């Protein structure tokens, strides 16, 4: 990929005092962790006082980082706080292929222009969690663009077709007759070669990434390096109960507006409350376990816990003050049935307009088809009156308030 958007300073030789506190190491190696390969090796390295190179890769497949991805960034921050060097790989090359680890169909390839657009605000977002000044940032196009056909054959010789096809998602696609692209099979090779290029001591990823992370170990052995230890983390469910994924749209992003972030959390299934407290907050594990027990015994109202959870998460990304404002706004709109204090304004020039056009022009819906569906479901209000006729025209008056669902409002000016 030519001339990718860059951010951050690459600092390879920053030496920090290493914290070897056994309690800190134990928490680092246990909280939100699915598996560690090799655990004894990792613990020994963490106790040695040597600064480790902790690798993590992120493909810019979307413009916003969601809180499921943030679970991994917070683990990186824990390593960083102990004094270790975070090596963040921006997959500007691999994003053009797409990781197939959790996909049931081939991903649409990203164009270079899309990747550049997605990268635009990554520095600002990542800085909400990591200290960018102490983070080494690398773009894998730097070395992957240089691989020759001979190099690719050399990497591919370390693996078998059976190893690739027997991966769970590939096997399911094979058995159901869905296509598997040859380019998809090369993704683990590229991710593994990233580990060789940056000489990683440890790599962190989601539990769905295990095969790719192990590929890094194998290739490091081939190149005479000590194989990296691997830490896989628990995966966060999305708002619909599936894995949180940008491509599925079931996400809360770390840059969502406070009111929107708060409302999304309040709308999620009660069964996700414990998981979100564990993976998305810094509450002590003992307190999280108490929350799980209270839910199981029915000794607490799930809505009250969701309100606490929403406030905790908004405070992490926007501060305690804005979290309190979001809490008051939510109570005002949903409990007291009032309209929000701050409503986006839209100027409509027409004196009368079809209701479907009105909803589309205010940005409350993405299409007239969606507008029609919501009206038929009685999910649209004008000045607090439910609308049930999708064919009608609306007389435009200043300060008219249009509402879609429970959280979307627009004011006509």
The 8 nearest C-alpha neighbors of each residue, nearest first, counted from 0:
[[1, 140, 92, 2, 3, 111, 144, 91],
 [0, 2, 3, 111, 140, 144, 4, 141],
 [1, 3, 4, 0, 5, 115, 140, 111],
 [4, 2, 1, 5, 115, 0, 91, 111],
 [3, 5, 115, 2, 118, 6, 119, 116],
 [6, 4, 3, 7, 118, 138, 2, 119],
 [5, 7, 122, 8, 4, 136, 121, 119],
 [6, 8, 131, 9, 136, 122, 5, 132],
 [7, 9, 10, 132, 6, 136, 135, 134],
 [10, 8, 135, 136, 11, 7, 134, 137],
 [11, 9, 135, 12, 8, 13, 134, 133],
 [10, 12, 13, 135, 9, 84, 134, 86],
 [11, 13, 10, 14, 84, 135, 9, 15],
 [12, 14, 11, 10, 15, 133, 84, 134],
 [15, 13, 12, 16, 50, 82, 84, 83],
 [14, 16, 82, 17, 13, 83, 50, 84],
 [15, 17, 82, 18, 14, 81, 48, 50],
 [18, 16, 82, 48, 81, 15, 19, 50],
 [17, 19, 81, 20, 82, 16, 48, 80],
 [20, 18, 46, 21, 17, 48, 45, 24],
 [19, 21, 23, 22, 18, 24, 46, 25],
 [22, 20, 24, 23, 25, 19, 46, 26],
 [23, 21, 25, 24, 20, 26, 27, 19],
 [24, 22, 26, 20, 25, 21, 27, 19],
 [23, 25, 27, 21, 22, 26, 28, 20],
 [26, 24, 22, 28, 27, 23, 21, 29],
 [25, 27, 29, 23, 28, 24, 30, 22],
 [28, 26, 24, 25, 29, 23, 30, 77],
 [27, 29, 25, 26, 24, 30, 32, 42],
 [30, 28, 26, 32, 27, 25, 31, 33],
 [29, 31, 32, 26, 27, 28, 284, 277],
 [32, 30, 233, 232, 278, 29, 33, 277],
 [33, 31, 232, 29, 30, 34, 233, 231],
 [32, 34, 232, 233, 231, 31, 206, 35],
 [35, 33, 231, 32, 230, 36, 232, 206],
 [34, 36, 230, 38, 229, 37, 231, 33],
 [37, 35, 229, 38, 228, 230, 34, 41],
 [36, 38, 40, 228, 35, 39, 41, 229],
 [37, 39, 41, 35, 36, 40, 42, 228],
 [40, 38, 42, 41, 37, 43, 36, 44],
 [39, 41, 43, 37, 38, 42, 44, 228],
 [40, 42, 38, 44, 43, 39, 45, 228],
 [43, 41, 45, 39, 44, 40, 38, 46],
 [42, 44, 40, 46, 41, 45, 39, 47],
 [43, 45, 47, 41, 42, 46, 40, 49],
 [44, 46, 42, 43, 47, 41, 48, 19],
 [47, 45, 19, 43, 44, 48, 42, 21],
 [48, 46, 44, 49, 45, 43, 19, 42],
 [47, 49, 17, 46, 19, 45, 50, 18],
 [50, 48, 47, 51, 17, 44, 45, 46],
 [49, 51, 83, 48, 17, 84, 82, 52],
 [52, 50, 83, 200, 84, 53, 49, 201],
 [51, 53, 84, 200, 199, 85, 54, 86],
 [54, 52, 201, 85, 86, 202, 84, 51],
 [55, 53, 202, 86, 199, 87, 201, 85],
 [54, 56, 87, 203, 202, 88, 86, 204],
 [57, 55, 88, 87, 89, 90, 58, 54],
 [56, 58, 89, 90, 88, 59, 55, 87],
 [57, 59, 90, 94, 60, 89, 91, 93],
 [60, 58, 61, 117, 114, 118, 94, 57],
 [59, 61, 58, 94, 117, 114, 62, 109],
 [62, 60, 117, 59, 63, 245, 64, 114],
 [63, 61, 117, 118, 59, 64, 116, 60],
 [64, 62, 61, 252, 65, 254, 121, 117],
 [65, 63, 252, 253, 68, 66, 62, 124],
 [252, 64, 66, 67, 68, 251, 253, 250],
 [65, 67, 69, 68, 252, 253, 251, 70],
 [68, 66, 235, 69, 65, 70, 243, 234],
 [67, 69, 66, 70, 65, 71, 64, 72],
 [68, 70, 66, 72, 71, 67, 73, 65],
 [71, 69, 73, 68, 72, 67, 278, 66],
 [72, 70, 74, 69, 73, 68, 75, 204],
 [71, 73, 69, 75, 74, 70, 76, 128],
 [74, 72, 76, 75, 70, 71, 69, 77],
 [73, 75, 77, 71, 76, 72, 70, 78],
 [76, 74, 72, 78, 73, 77, 79, 71],
 [75, 77, 79, 73, 74, 78, 129, 80],
 [76, 78, 74, 80, 75, 79, 73, 81],
 [79, 77, 75, 81, 76, 80, 83, 74],
 [78, 80, 76, 83, 82, 81, 77, 75],
 [79, 81, 77, 82, 78, 76, 83, 18],
 [82, 80, 18, 78, 79, 17, 83, 77],
 [83, 81, 17, 79, 80, 15, 16, 18],
 [82, 84, 79, 50, 51, 78, 81, 85],
 [85, 83, 52, 51, 53, 79, 86, 134],
 [84, 86, 53, 134, 52, 135, 87, 54],
 [87, 85, 54, 135, 53, 136, 134, 84],
 [86, 88, 136, 55, 56, 54, 135, 85],
 [89, 87, 56, 137, 138, 55, 90, 136],
 [88, 90, 138, 57, 91, 56, 58, 137],
 [91, 89, 58, 93, 92, 139, 94, 57],
 [90, 92, 94, 89, 93, 140, 138, 139],
 [93, 91, 140, 90, 94, 95, 139, 0],
 [94, 92, 90, 95, 96, 91, 97, 58],
 [95, 93, 97, 58, 96, 91, 92, 90],
 [94, 96, 109, 93, 108, 92, 97, 110],
 [97, 95, 93, 94, 108, 183, 182, 98],
 [98, 96, 94, 95, 93, 99, 106, 108],
 [97, 99, 100, 186, 96, 183, 94, 93],
 [98, 100, 102, 101, 97, 183, 105, 106],
 [101, 99, 98, 102, 207, 208, 168, 211],
 [102, 100, 99, 168, 207, 103, 98, 208],
 [101, 103, 99, 104, 100, 168, 105, 106],
 [104, 102, 168, 172, 101, 105, 171, 169],
 [105, 103, 102, 106, 177, 178, 172, 179],
 [106, 104, 107, 179, 180, 103, 102, 178],
 [107, 105, 108, 97, 104, 99, 102, 96],
 [106, 108, 109, 105, 97, 96, 95, 104],
 [109, 107, 95, 96, 106, 110, 97, 94],
 [110, 108, 95, 113, 107, 111, 94, 114],
 [109, 111, 113, 112, 114, 108, 95, 115],
 [110, 112, 114, 113, 115, 109, 0, 95],
 [111, 113, 115, 110, 114, 116, 109, 117],
 [114, 112, 116, 110, 111, 115, 117, 109],
 [113, 115, 117, 111, 116, 112, 59, 118],
 [114, 116, 112, 118, 113, 117, 4, 111],
 [117, 115, 113, 119, 114, 118, 112, 62],
 [116, 118, 62, 114, 61, 115, 119, 59],
 [119, 117, 115, 121, 116, 120, 59, 114],
 [118, 120, 116, 117, 121, 115, 4, 62],
 [121, 119, 123, 122, 118, 124, 62, 117],
 [120, 122, 124, 118, 123, 119, 125, 63],
 [123, 121, 125, 124, 120, 126, 6, 7],
 [124, 122, 126, 121, 120, 125, 127, 119],
 [123, 125, 121, 126, 122, 127, 120, 254],
 [124, 126, 127, 122, 128, 123, 121, 129],
 [127, 125, 129, 128, 123, 124, 131, 122],
 [126, 128, 125, 124, 129, 316, 123, 130],
 [127, 129, 126, 125, 73, 72, 76, 130],
 [130, 128, 126, 76, 131, 125, 127, 72],
 [129, 131, 132, 133, 126, 134, 128, 76],
 [130, 132, 134, 133, 129, 126, 7, 125],
 [133, 131, 130, 134, 8, 7, 10, 135],
 [132, 134, 131, 130, 135, 10, 84, 13],
 [135, 133, 131, 85, 132, 136, 86, 130],
 [134, 136, 9, 86, 10, 85, 87, 11],
 [137, 135, 87, 9, 86, 88, 134, 7],
 [136, 138, 88, 89, 87, 139, 135, 9],
 [139, 137, 89, 140, 88, 141, 90, 91],
 [138, 140, 141, 90, 142, 92, 143, 137],
 [139, 141, 92, 143, 144, 142, 138, 0],
 [142, 140, 139, 138, 143, 144, 145, 137],
 [143, 141, 145, 140, 144, 139, 146, 196],
 [144, 142, 140, 145, 146, 139, 141, 92],
 [143, 145, 140, 142, 146, 141, 0, 92],
 [144, 146, 143, 142, 147, 141, 140, 150],
 [147, 145, 143, 150, 144, 151, 148, 142],
 [148, 146, 150, 149, 151, 145, 144, 152],
 [147, 149, 151, 150, 152, 146, 153, 145],
 [150, 148, 152, 147, 151, 153, 146, 154],
 [149, 151, 147, 153, 148, 152, 146, 154],
 [152, 150, 148, 154, 153, 149, 155, 147],
 [153, 151, 155, 149, 154, 150, 156, 148],
 [152, 154, 150, 151, 156, 155, 149, 157],
 [153, 155, 151, 152, 156, 157, 150, 188],
 [154, 156, 152, 157, 153, 158, 151, 188],
 [157, 155, 153, 154, 158, 152, 159, 151],
 [158, 156, 155, 154, 159, 153, 218, 217],
 [159, 157, 156, 155, 162, 160, 163, 154],
 [160, 158, 162, 161, 163, 157, 156, 155],
 [159, 161, 163, 162, 164, 158, 165, 184],
 [160, 162, 164, 159, 163, 165, 158, 166],
 [163, 161, 159, 160, 165, 164, 158, 166],
 [162, 164, 160, 161, 165, 166, 184, 159],
 [163, 165, 161, 169, 166, 170, 162, 160],
 [166, 164, 170, 162, 163, 161, 167, 169],
 [167, 165, 169, 164, 163, 168, 170, 162],
 [166, 168, 170, 169, 165, 171, 164, 100],
 [167, 169, 171, 170, 166, 172, 103, 101],
 [170, 168, 172, 166, 164, 171, 167, 173],
 [169, 171, 173, 167, 165, 172, 168, 164],
 [172, 170, 168, 174, 169, 173, 175, 167],
 [171, 173, 177, 169, 175, 170, 174, 176],
 [174, 172, 170, 176, 171, 175, 169, 177],
 [173, 175, 171, 172, 176, 170, 177, 169],
 [176, 174, 172, 173, 177, 171, 170, 178],
 [175, 177, 173, 174, 172, 178, 171, 179],
 [176, 178, 172, 175, 173, 179, 104, 174],
 [179, 177, 180, 176, 172, 173, 105, 104],
 [180, 178, 181, 177, 105, 183, 169, 172],
 [179, 181, 182, 183, 178, 105, 184, 185],
 [180, 182, 184, 183, 179, 185, 186, 178],
 [181, 183, 180, 185, 184, 96, 186, 179],
 [184, 182, 180, 181, 185, 186, 99, 96],
 [185, 183, 181, 182, 186, 163, 187, 180],
 [184, 186, 188, 182, 183, 187, 189, 181],
 [185, 187, 189, 188, 183, 184, 190, 98],
 [188, 186, 211, 190, 189, 185, 191, 214],
 [189, 187, 191, 185, 186, 190, 192, 154],
 [190, 188, 192, 186, 191, 187, 193, 185],
 [189, 191, 187, 193, 192, 188, 186, 211],
 [215, 190, 192, 214, 188, 193, 189, 194],
 [191, 193, 195, 189, 194, 190, 188, 196],
 [192, 194, 196, 190, 191, 195, 189, 197],
 [195, 193, 192, 199, 191, 197, 196, 215],
 [194, 196, 192, 198, 219, 193, 197, 218],
 [195, 197, 193, 194, 198, 192, 142, 199],
 [196, 198, 194, 199, 195, 193, 86, 54],
 [199, 197, 195, 196, 194, 200, 224, 52],
 [198, 200, 52, 194, 201, 197, 54, 227],
 [201, 199, 227, 52, 51, 53, 228, 198],
 [200, 202, 228, 227, 53, 199, 229, 54],
 [203, 201, 54, 229, 53, 55, 230, 228],
 [204, 202, 230, 55, 231, 229, 54, 201],
 [205, 203, 231, 208, 232, 206, 230, 71],
 [204, 206, 232, 231, 207, 208, 234, 233],
 [205, 207, 231, 208, 232, 209, 233, 204],
 [208, 206, 205, 209, 100, 101, 210, 204],
 [207, 209, 206, 205, 211, 210, 204, 212],
 [210, 208, 212, 211, 207, 206, 213, 231],
 [211, 209, 213, 212, 208, 214, 187, 207],
 [210, 212, 187, 214, 213, 208, 209, 190],
 [213, 211, 209, 215, 214, 210, 208, 191],
 [212, 214, 216, 210, 215, 211, 209, 217],
 [215, 213, 191, 211, 217, 212, 216, 187],
 [191, 214, 216, 213, 212, 218, 217, 194],
 [217, 215, 226, 213, 219, 214, 227, 218],
 [218, 216, 214, 220, 215, 219, 213, 221],
 [217, 219, 221, 215, 220, 216, 214, 191],
 [218, 220, 224, 222, 216, 221, 195, 226],
 [221, 219, 223, 217, 218, 224, 222, 226],
 [222, 220, 218, 219, 223, 217, 224, 157],
 [221, 223, 219, 220, 224, 218, 195, 217],
 [222, 224, 220, 221, 219, 225, 218, 226],
 [225, 223, 219, 220, 222, 226, 198, 221],
 [224, 226, 220, 227, 219, 223, 200, 216],
 [227, 225, 216, 219, 220, 224, 228, 217],
 [226, 228, 200, 201, 216, 199, 229, 225],
 [227, 229, 201, 36, 37, 41, 200, 202],
 [230, 228, 36, 202, 35, 201, 203, 227],
 [229, 231, 35, 203, 34, 202, 36, 232],
 [232, 230, 206, 204, 205, 34, 33, 203],
 [233, 231, 32, 205, 33, 206, 31, 204],
 [232, 234, 33, 31, 32, 206, 205, 235],
 [233, 235, 205, 232, 236, 206, 242, 67],
 [236, 234, 67, 243, 242, 237, 233, 278],
 [237, 235, 242, 243, 240, 241, 234, 238],
 [243, 236, 238, 249, 242, 240, 241, 239],
 [237, 239, 249, 267, 240, 250, 236, 268],
 [238, 240, 237, 241, 249, 267, 268, 236],
 [241, 239, 237, 236, 238, 242, 271, 268],
 [242, 240, 237, 236, 239, 243, 238, 249],
 [243, 241, 236, 237, 244, 235, 240, 234],
 [237, 244, 242, 236, 250, 249, 67, 235],
 [245, 243, 247, 246, 242, 248, 249, 250],
 [244, 246, 248, 247, 250, 61, 249, 243],
 [245, 247, 244, 248, 61, 249, 60, 243],
 [248, 246, 244, 245, 249, 243, 250, 242],
 [247, 249, 245, 250, 246, 244, 243, 237],
 [250, 248, 237, 238, 247, 243, 239, 244],
 [251, 249, 248, 243, 237, 65, 252, 244],
 [250, 252, 65, 66, 260, 253, 255, 263],
 [65, 253, 251, 255, 254, 64, 66, 250],
 [252, 254, 65, 255, 66, 64, 316, 251],
 [255, 253, 252, 256, 124, 63, 316, 64],
 [256, 254, 252, 260, 253, 259, 257, 251],
 [255, 257, 259, 258, 260, 254, 317, 261],
 [258, 256, 260, 259, 325, 313, 261, 255],
 [259, 257, 325, 261, 260, 256, 262, 328],
 [258, 260, 262, 256, 261, 257, 263, 255],
 [259, 261, 257, 263, 262, 258, 255, 256],
 [260, 262, 309, 258, 264, 259, 263, 257],
 [261, 263, 265, 259, 264, 260, 258, 266],
 [264, 262, 266, 260, 265, 261, 259, 267],
 [265, 263, 266, 261, 267, 262, 309, 260],
 [264, 266, 262, 263, 305, 267, 261, 306],
 [267, 265, 263, 264, 262, 268, 238, 305],
 [268, 266, 264, 238, 265, 269, 263, 271],
 [267, 269, 270, 271, 266, 238, 272, 239],
 [270, 268, 271, 272, 301, 267, 305, 302],
 [269, 271, 268, 272, 273, 274, 267, 240],
 [270, 272, 274, 269, 268, 273, 275, 267],
 [271, 273, 275, 274, 269, 270, 276, 305],
 [274, 272, 276, 275, 291, 271, 277, 290],
 [275, 273, 277, 271, 272, 276, 278, 235],
 [274, 276, 279, 278, 277, 272, 273, 271],
 [277, 275, 273, 280, 274, 279, 278, 272],
 [278, 276, 274, 275, 279, 287, 273, 280],
 [279, 277, 275, 276, 280, 274, 31, 70],
 [278, 280, 275, 276, 277, 70, 312, 281],
 [281, 279, 276, 282, 278, 277, 312, 311],
 [280, 282, 283, 279, 277, 276, 278, 284],
 [281, 283, 280, 284, 286, 287, 276, 277],
 [284, 282, 286, 285, 281, 287, 277, 288],
 [283, 285, 287, 286, 288, 282, 277, 30],
 [286, 284, 288, 283, 287, 289, 282, 290],
 [285, 287, 289, 283, 284, 288, 290, 282],
 [286, 288, 284, 290, 289, 285, 277, 291],
 [287, 289, 291, 285, 286, 290, 284, 292],
 [290, 288, 292, 286, 287, 291, 293, 285],
 [289, 291, 293, 287, 288, 292, 294, 286],
 [292, 290, 288, 294, 289, 293, 273, 295],
 [291, 293, 295, 289, 294, 290, 296, 288],
 [294, 292, 290, 298, 296, 295, 291, 299],
 [295, 293, 297, 291, 292, 296, 290, 299],
 [294, 296, 292, 293, 297, 291, 298, 290],
 [295, 297, 293, 298, 294, 292, 299, 291],
 [298, 296, 294, 299, 295, 293, 300, 292],
 [299, 297, 293, 296, 294, 300, 295, 292],
 [300, 298, 297, 293, 301, 294, 303, 304],
 [299, 301, 302, 303, 304, 298, 297, 294],
 [302, 300, 304, 303, 305, 299, 269, 294],
 [301, 303, 305, 304, 300, 306, 265, 269],
 [304, 302, 306, 301, 300, 305, 307, 299],
 [303, 305, 307, 301, 306, 302, 308, 300],
 [306, 304, 308, 302, 307, 303, 265, 309],
 [305, 307, 303, 309, 304, 308, 310, 302],
 [306, 308, 304, 310, 305, 309, 311, 303],
 [309, 307, 305, 311, 310, 306, 304, 312],
 [310, 308, 261, 306, 312, 311, 307, 264],
 [309, 311, 307, 313, 322, 308, 312, 314],
 [312, 310, 308, 314, 309, 313, 307, 315],
 [311, 313, 315, 309, 314, 310, 308, 280],
 [312, 314, 322, 310, 315, 316, 311, 317],
 [313, 315, 318, 319, 322, 317, 311, 312],
 [316, 314, 312, 313, 318, 317, 311, 319],
 [315, 317, 313, 314, 318, 253, 312, 127],
 [318, 316, 314, 313, 315, 321, 257, 322],
 [317, 319, 314, 320, 321, 315, 316, 322],
 [320, 318, 314, 322, 321, 323, 317, 313],
 [319, 321, 323, 322, 318, 324, 314, 317],
 [322, 320, 324, 323, 319, 318, 325, 317],
 [323, 321, 319, 325, 314, 313, 310, 320],
 [322, 324, 326, 320, 321, 325, 319, 327],
 [323, 325, 321, 327, 326, 322, 328, 320],
 [326, 324, 258, 328, 322, 323, 327, 257],
 [325, 327, 323, 329, 324, 328, 322, 330],
 [328, 326, 330, 324, 329, 325, 331, 323],
 [329, 327, 331, 325, 330, 326, 324, 339],
 [328, 330, 326, 332, 331, 327, 333, 325],
 [331, 329, 334, 327, 333, 328, 332, 326],
 [330, 332, 335, 328, 329, 337, 334, 333],
 [333, 331, 337, 336, 329, 338, 330, 335],
 [334, 332, 336, 330, 329, 335, 331, 337],
 [333, 335, 330, 336, 331, 332, 329, 337],
 [334, 336, 331, 337, 333, 332, 330, 338],
 [337, 335, 332, 333, 334, 331, 338, 330],
 [338, 336, 332, 331, 335, 339, 333, 334],
 [337, 339, 332, 340, 336, 331, 408, 342],
 [340, 338, 341, 332, 328, 342, 337, 331],
 [339, 341, 342, 338, 328, 331, 337, 332],
 [340, 342, 339, 343, 338, 328, 344, 408],
 [341, 343, 409, 408, 344, 410, 339, 340],
 [344, 342, 409, 410, 345, 341, 408, 361],
 [343, 345, 410, 409, 411, 342, 412, 346],
 [346, 344, 411, 361, 412, 410, 347, 409],
 [345, 347, 412, 411, 348, 344, 361, 410],
 [348, 346, 349, 345, 411, 412, 395, 350],
 [347, 349, 346, 350, 395, 351, 412, 352],
 [350, 348, 351, 347, 352, 395, 394, 346],
 [351, 349, 395, 394, 348, 352, 396, 347],
 [352, 350, 394, 349, 393, 395, 392, 353],
 [351, 353, 392, 393, 354, 357, 349, 356],
 [354, 352, 392, 356, 355, 391, 393, 357],
 [353, 355, 357, 392, 356, 393, 391, 352],
 [354, 356, 358, 357, 367, 353, 370, 359],
 [357, 355, 359, 353, 354, 358, 360, 352],
 [358, 356, 354, 360, 355, 359, 361, 353],
 [359, 357, 355, 361, 356, 360, 363, 364],
 [358, 360, 356, 362, 364, 357, 361, 366],
 [361, 359, 357, 362, 358, 356, 363, 345],
 [360, 362, 358, 363, 359, 345, 357, 409],
 [363, 361, 359, 360, 364, 358, 365, 409],
 [362, 364, 361, 358, 359, 407, 403, 365],
 [365, 363, 359, 362, 366, 370, 358, 369],
 [364, 366, 359, 369, 362, 363, 367, 370],
 [367, 365, 369, 368, 364, 359, 370, 355],
 [368, 366, 370, 369, 355, 371, 359, 356],
 [367, 369, 371, 366, 370, 372, 355, 365],
 [368, 370, 372, 366, 367, 371, 373, 364],
 [371, 369, 367, 373, 368, 372, 355, 364],
 [372, 370, 368, 374, 369, 373, 389, 367],
 [371, 373, 369, 375, 370, 374, 376, 368],
 [372, 374, 376, 378, 370, 375, 371, 369],
 [375, 373, 377, 371, 376, 379, 387, 372],
 [374, 376, 372, 377, 373, 387, 371, 389],
 [375, 377, 373, 374, 378, 372, 387, 379],
 [378, 376, 374, 375, 379, 387, 373, 385],
 [377, 379, 373, 404, 376, 374, 403, 380],
 [380, 378, 403, 374, 386, 377, 402, 385],
 [379, 381, 385, 384, 402, 383, 386, 401],
 [382, 380, 401, 384, 383, 400, 402, 385],
 [381, 383, 400, 384, 399, 401, 380, 402],
 [382, 384, 380, 381, 385, 402, 400, 401],
 [383, 385, 380, 381, 382, 386, 379, 402],
 [386, 384, 380, 379, 377, 383, 387, 381],
 [385, 387, 380, 379, 388, 374, 377, 384],
 [386, 388, 374, 375, 377, 389, 385, 379],
 [389, 387, 390, 391, 386, 374, 375, 354],
 [388, 390, 391, 371, 374, 387, 354, 355],
 [391, 389, 388, 392, 353, 354, 355, 371],
 [392, 390, 389, 388, 353, 354, 393, 355],
 [391, 393, 353, 352, 354, 351, 394, 390],
 [392, 394, 352, 351, 354, 353, 395, 391],
 [393, 395, 351, 350, 396, 352, 392, 349],
 [396, 394, 350, 351, 393, 397, 349, 352],
 [397, 395, 399, 394, 398, 411, 350, 412],
 [396, 398, 412, 411, 399, 395, 410, 400],
 [399, 397, 411, 410, 412, 400, 396, 344],
 [398, 400, 411, 397, 410, 396, 382, 401],
 [401, 399, 410, 382, 409, 381, 398, 411],
 [400, 402, 381, 409, 408, 380, 410, 382],
 [401, 403, 408, 380, 407, 379, 381, 404],
 [404, 402, 379, 407, 378, 408, 405, 380],
 [403, 405, 378, 406, 407, 379, 402, 373],
 [404, 406, 407, 403, 402, 333, 378, 332],
 [405, 407, 404, 408, 403, 262, 402, 259],
 [408, 406, 403, 402, 404, 405, 363, 409],
 [409, 407, 402, 401, 342, 403, 406, 400],
 [410, 408, 401, 343, 344, 400, 342, 361],
 [409, 411, 400, 344, 399, 398, 345, 343],
 [412, 410, 345, 398, 399, 397, 346, 344],
 [411, 397, 346, 398, 345, 410, 344, 347]]
